[in-house]
Structure formats: C-alpha cells, structure tokens
Amino acid sequence: MLEKILNNIYLSNIDKESKKKLIEDSKYLYSNGLPIFLDEQHVNLVFNIKDNIKSFVEKSTSHHFIKKHNGDFRAVFVPSEHLKEIQNWLLENILEQNIISNSTYSFVKGKSIVDHALNHIYQNDFWLVTFDIKDFFPSIRKEAVKNIFLGLGYSSEVSNAFSSLCCIKNNLVQGFPTSPIISNIYLNELDLVLQEFCQSHNISYSRYADDLAFSREGEKISKRLYDKLFQLVFYTLKNYGFKLNENKIKIYDYNHPKKLTGIMLTTDGIKVPLKIKKKILKELYYCEKYGVEDHLKKAGRLELANYKGYMYGIAGFIRMIDPQTGWDLFRRLDNIYWG
C-alpha cells in the first residue's frame, strides 16, 4: 500500500518540494498505523463524495429537537447512511487511535456510568461537588477538530476535510457518531489540568461527558476550598471555549443524599434511586394486571413511542447497579405480551 502511494507521488506532476512533503507525511502516517490521505480530492475519491464536502454534509444531515428536563430543547442531528458510514470509518480507523485521559468515563469502551460513580465511593463520610458544561458539543469548534487531525500528522488540507465531515456549521453536534470521541480527545488537556489540582488536594475527579465530579472524605467542603475549585473549573472551561452552567452546580455534604449520573452514592456503595425502582415496579404491576395496551389506555399514554424499549431501558440501568434486581425485572418483562 505504501509503495503504491509513494510511486503515485513520484509519477505526479507536482513540484519537487510538494512531493517531498507528501512522501514524508505518508511515511509518518504509515509508521503510526494511520491510513494515508494526500489531499481533499483523495478524501472525496475514497469516500465517494461527488460534491463540496461542506455541502455534502449539510445535504446528508437531518435534525430534530428533543425536550430536556428543564424544558429547553436540544437539537439532534441525524447523518444519512452514507455520511454515517464515513464517520464510523473515521472513528474506527483514525480517532480511536488517540489516547483518552483516565479521568474520562463517557464514550470509552469498558467504562460506564457505574465506573464513574464508583470513583466517588468512600467508607466514611464524604462530600461531592458536581459541575455541568453548558452547550457541550456545539462549544467545540471545527478549528479544534481540525487540530486533532493535524496532531496525528495529517496535512492541513486533509485535516480540514476530515473536520468538515464531523461538523455542522463549524461546530460539533449531538447525533454524529464521531462527536463523543472528539469531545474526549479535545478535553484531554482540560482533564489533566483538573487532575493536577485534585491530586495536590487529595480530591477524586472524574468526568462523564459534560458532567464534572469532585469528591473527598470529610463532612463538608470548606468555603476556601470550594472557592478555589469553582475558580479553577470556571476559568479552565473558559480557556477551552466552554461555559459553566452555574444553575446546575450541586454541593452535597455528608448528610445529603448524593446522586451522580442518576446513581445514588452512599458509604455502603452505589444504589438505584428508590424513585426509579418504584416507578418500574408500578408500571410492571399494571402491565401484568391489565396488559400493556389497556394499561397505557387507562393512563392516557396510548400514543407513547417505544414503551417496550423504555421499560427494558430502565431495567438495563438497574441491572448495571443492582444485577439481581435487574435480572428479575428482565424475566418479568420477557413474560409480558407487548402486542
């Protein structure tokens, strides 16, 4: 493969200096196990793109809005099968070659919200502080994505083409398969800055997407330490183009129930919130007693989309935290007639 590409470069009509640069770039990419791309035309040829890349991406993407818990709406972008195939190829063959910080628990193979939560469990009283990044994906600009590909050794032209395939209107978006790992790569340095502070203050730090969690044994966090932590998070996020969602800051002292990514944290370990357990048990009871259709009709929720998926999703969440209860729920769900 490398010999064929180098031979094509030698036989091309480009100037001597450009040939030399392409040969160096090709050898570097090959030595690092990365696929070789010479220019934007090469990208278009490999991925069968017959239009300007930016136009191709915009024409190949649809979007809709989902309602968030606070009543606001979030845009979700859906790539066409062709674009999704390209993005998955970039994900598997290029982006996954990057090293992700060990503080990151989102979108990482072998890690989950349970691992994120277990990072903040103590045998004695402890405090927990959580911060939330506002407009997470859209805050990461195309130029930052381009820099990721540049850092891997791709030329400016190829890096621009790749970043264009991963962005809409110069931003990352929710719904593209490449967005999660790109966000993790981009936040590597931010994670390291926060890690360094936490290590010097004996604080545990972990991040799950846009949720930052800090904890330490002790009854409560001192005002002085909290102020230092707040300033660090606020200005570090600002340096990387993010805004802190100050309305979502949560401070849990030793005597407050602590929740992290939907999981309760206690000195006895992680637990499923009682509210979630009660909800699914109630839903199951009515499904078993009246049948799914009659239950939804009585509840005025007959038009609810994918109720079966919703129920299995809750059971799956519970199974991650409490396996025995989760399997029991799955057995009951499997015995229900879903129509």
Secondary structure, 3 states (H helix, E strand, C coil): CHHHHHHHHHHCCCCHHHHHHHHHHHHHHHHCCCCCCCCHHHHHHHCCCCCCHHHHHHHCEEEEEEECCCCCEEEEEEECHHHHHHHHHHHHHCHHHCCCCCCECCCCCCCCHHHHHHCCCCCCCEEEEEEEEECCHHHCEHHHHHHHHHHHCCCHHHHHHHHHHCCECCECCCCCCCHHHHHHHHCHHHHHHHHHHHHHCCCEEEEECCEEEEEEECCCCCHHHHHHHHHHHHHHHHHCCCEECHHHCEEECCCCCEEECCEEEECCEEECCHHHHHHHHHHHHHHHHHCHHHHHHHCCCCCCCCHHHHHHHHHHHHHHHCHHHHHHHHHHHHCCCCC
